[in-house]
C-alpha cells in the first residue's frame, strides 16, 4: 500500500464545494488596482485606503474622507435636503440619480458642512466619485456655492476635496454655468479675507478642474491623482504630439508650478491642521 511504502498517507487537493464557497463573506477582500496584491478590506480601511505594498491611493467615499479627518462627532452637514431635478427632461436621468442615491446613501455627488480638525472649526465640501462620477450638475454647484457663502458669513476657512469627471452632460448648459457660479463665490470669499484650501484627488477633470478646484489659496493633491481638463487622446490629436507618460498627474502639475504640494494621505490631516492654525488670528505653528 502507498501508506506502508511512503510511511504516510498520500494527500490530494480538494475543491471547495458550492456550499463552502457561499460561506465566504462578500466584500471581505480587496485587490489593489495598481500592484494587484490582495488584502483584507479591513486592513486597507485601517490604512485609509492606501495600499500597504505599493502606496497606491485608492478612492475614498465622501464619508470615509470625513471620518478620517474630522474630530469625532464634530461634523455638521449642510443642505442635505437639496436634491436634483430633471430640468432638460433628459431620458432616464431621474432613475439614474435615484439608483446612485440608493447605492451610495448620498443625495448628490458632494457633501458639505462644517466640523473641527484638531479642534479648529472649518467649513468643508467633499465630492464623491461614486455618485455619477462626481459630475457637477446644478445641485453640486449650488451646494458648493452655498457652503462657501456660509463659510464667509460665519468667518470660517473652507476646505474642498475634488473628485469629478467634469460637468454633468444630462444638465447641459445649466451644468456649465456652475463653473461661473462657484468661481464667483470663491472670489467673493477671497476678497473678504477667507482662506480656501483645495485638495485634488483622483480624478479631478473637466469643468471642476477648470473652475473652483484650481483657485484655492493652497492647491494640494494626492499622489498619482489624475488632474486635467480634456483627455489625453483629445489633446494628442489636437496638437499632433505625443504627451509625456506622467502628463496630467499630480506630480507633473507640481513640477510645472500648478500645485503647491503633493501630499500623502497619511500626512494630510497634520498639514491641514497646521495651515488652519497658521491662518488663525495670532496663530503660530511650531
N, C-alpha and C positions, 0 to 999 in steps of 0.2 A: 504493500500500500504506500501511497505517497507520503502519508503521515509518518510511517515507520522509516521510510528511506531518508527523508529530509529531517526528521526529528520534530517537525511541526506541521500543522495543518496549512495547506495552501490557501492563500487569501485571494478573493476575487472582488473586483469593483462592483458596486451595486448602483443601480439607477433609482433615484428617489421616486416614489410613487406620486401620482397626481394629488393624493390626499396630503402628503408631506409638503409638496410644493405650496399648497394653499395655506399652510401654517406659517409661512414666512411673511411677516407684516409688509404690506405695500409701503413704499417710500422709506424703507429702513436704510437703504444705501444711496449714496450719491457719487456719480463719476465726475471727475474734474474734466472740464471741457478742453483744457489745454494739454495736460500730461496724461489724461485718461486713467489715472490711478483712482481706485475705488475706496471710499471711506464710509464709515457710519455717518449718517446725516447729522446726528447729534454732535459728533466730533467736528464736523465742518461748521455747524452753527456756533459752537463754542469759540471757534477761531474767526468769528464774524464773516463767514462765507469767503475766507481766503484759503486757498489750497495750502496745506502744510508742507507739501512736497515741492511745488514749483512757484508758489506765491501768487498764483493767478487770482485776480479779484473777480469773484462771481457776482452776479447781480443780486441786489437786495430789494425786498419789498419795502414799501413806504414805512410800514410799522416795524419791520426789522431794523430799519435805519433809525427810527425814532427811539426804539428801545435801547439801541446801542449807544446813543449819545446823551439822552436827557436824564436828569436826576429822576429817580423812581417816583411816580405819582405826580410829577410836576407839569405834565403836558396837558394843555387845554386846546381842544380842536375848535377851529373856526369854520363857519359856513358849510357845515356838513349837509345842510338841507338843500343846498343849491345843486340842482340836477339838470341833466341835458334834455333838450327837446329836439325836434327834427325840423328846423326852420326851412330847409330846402326840400323837405319831403323826399329825402333820399331813400330808395328802396331798401328795406330790411335793416335800416340803421338803428331804429329803436330796439329791435330784437337783439342786435349785436351788442349794444350798450348794456342791455339787461343781462345778457349772458355773461359779460365781463363783471358786472356788478355782483352777480351770484358767485362767480368763480373767485373773485378777489376779496369780496366783502367791502369794497370801496364804492363810493357813489360816483367818483370820477378819477382821472389819472393823476391827481395831485391831492395831497393832504396838507392843510395849512393850520397854523395855530401859534401858540407860544408856550414856552417852558423854560426850564433852567438847565444850564450846563455848568457843573461845579458851582451851583448857587447863583449863577449870573443869568438873569432873565433875558430872553431873546425871542423875537418873532421868527417864524420858521415856515418854509414850504419844501416839501419833498415830493418829487414826481415819481411815479411808479410805472415802469415799462411793461408790466404785466397787464395793464389796462389800456387796451387799444394802442399798444406800443408807446405809451406815454405821449401820444399825439396831442397837439394843442388845439382844442376846439374852443368854443365860446366860454364854456364853464371853466375850463382850465385857466384861460386868460383872465376871466373875471375873478376867480378865487385868488390868483396870484396878485392881481392889481389891488383887490380889497385887503389882502394881507399886508402889502406894502403900505397902503394908506393907514391901516390900523397901527402898524409899527410907527409910522410918522406921528399919528395922533397921540400915541402912548409913549413917545420918545424912546423907542426900543430899537436896538440893532436888528438887522434882518439877514437871515441865512437861507440860501436856497440850494437844494440839491437837484440838479437837472438830469433827466434820463428820458430821451424822447427821439422819436423818428421824424419829428418835424410837425408841420401843420396838418390838421385832420381834413382829409380830402372830402369827406361827406358833408362838410360845412362850408366848402368853397371859400369865397372872399371873406366871409364872416370869420373864418379861422385865421386868414392872413391879417385881418385887422387887429388881432390880439397882439401882434408884434409891436404895433404902434402904441396900443393902449398900455401894455406892460412897460414899454420903454419910457413912456411919458411919466408913468407912476414912479419909476426908478429915478428919473431926472428930478422930479419934484422932491422926492425923498432926499436925494443927494444935496439939492440946493438948501434944504432945511438942516443940513448937517448930519444926516443919518448915515450909519455905517452899513454897507451891504457886502456880504461875503458870498461869492458864488463858487460852488463845488460841482464841477462837471464830472459825471460818471458815464459809464459805458451803456448805451451810446448817447451822445448829445449832438444832434444833427438838424439840418433844415432850418426852419424859421426860429426854433428855440435857440440854436447856436448863433443865429444872426441877430438876435434881439437881447432879451434880458440876461441870458446866460453869460454873455461876454462883457458886460458893462458894470461889473461889481467893483468895489474899491479894492478888493482882493479877489483874483481869479485863480482858483485852485483846481486840481484834477486828480483823480485816482490813477495809479499806474496802468498803462496799457489802454486807457479809455479811448474809444473812437470819438473824435470831435471834428466836425466839419459841416459844410453847407451841402454841397452837391456830392454825389457818389464818385468814387474813383474812376469808374469806367466812363462816366459822362465827361469828367474833366480831361481824361486822357484823349477821348475822341475829339474834344473841342480844341485842345491845344496841340494835339498830334505829337505828344511826347510821353515817354514812359516816366511815371512818377516813382519816387523813392519808396522802398519797401515799408518804411516807417511813416509814410505820409499820413496825415490826419490822426496820428496818435498823440497822446498827451505829451510824450517825450519830444516829439517833433515840434509841437507848438511851443514847448518850454524853450527849446533850443533856438527858436526864431522869435522869441520875445513876446509871445501871445499869452503866456501864463506866468504867474508869479512863482508857483511851486507845484511840483508833482508830489503828492503826499500819500504815504502808505496808510491804509485804513486803520492799522493799529495805532498810528501816531496822530490820527485826525482829531480826536476829541481833545487831546492835550493842546494841539495847535489852536483850535477854535477857542478854547478856554483862555489861552494867552492873548489872542487877538481881542477878545471881548474885554478882558481885564485892561489891556493896554489902552483901549479907547474909552474906558470909563473916565469920568471926571476925577482927576487925581490918581488914575490908575498907574500902577507900577508893575513891571514884570521882572522877577529875579532871574 
